[in-house]
């Protein structure tokens, strides 16, 4: 009976450690620039907070999507790579036509 308890305890501890290791990365702004704050808010995945941050910035959503760079990437790519709830945020940013496969081109053969 003690062996079974040890096996269960070891399994639970191992699974807990794996869960902590796979937790999402924390994004922390390193400066107080508006663009940096927008990148971090977008990556966190809260559409309401992102909308408020965009309004507070005084820039249009379209301008931000087309011009803002986050760690050398455009905002949509940054959110795809680092963000939680990326599809919802990128649909909000890029419109209903957003798709993860926007870079893919279909070629028809004759």
C-alpha positions, 0 to 999 in steps of 0.5 A: 500500500505504501508503494502505491501511495509513493507512486501516486505522489510522485506522479502528482508532483511530476505533473505539477512540475510540468504544468508550472514549466509550461505556464505562459511567459510573462511579458514585462515592459522595459520602458514607458513608451506607449508602443511598448505598453500596447504590445504588452496589453495586446499580448495579454489577450484582453480585448477591452484593455487593448481597446482602452489602451488604443483609445488612450494612445490617441492613435487609430487602430489601423495606424497601430496595426500597420506601423507598430513594431514589437520586438522587431515584428508587426503587432499581429505577428507578435500577438500570434507568437507571444500572446494569449487569446491571439485569434480573438485579439488579432481578429479585433486588430485586423478585422474579420478577414484575419486568418492565421494563414494570411501569408499563405497563397493558394496557387491553382494549377491548370 
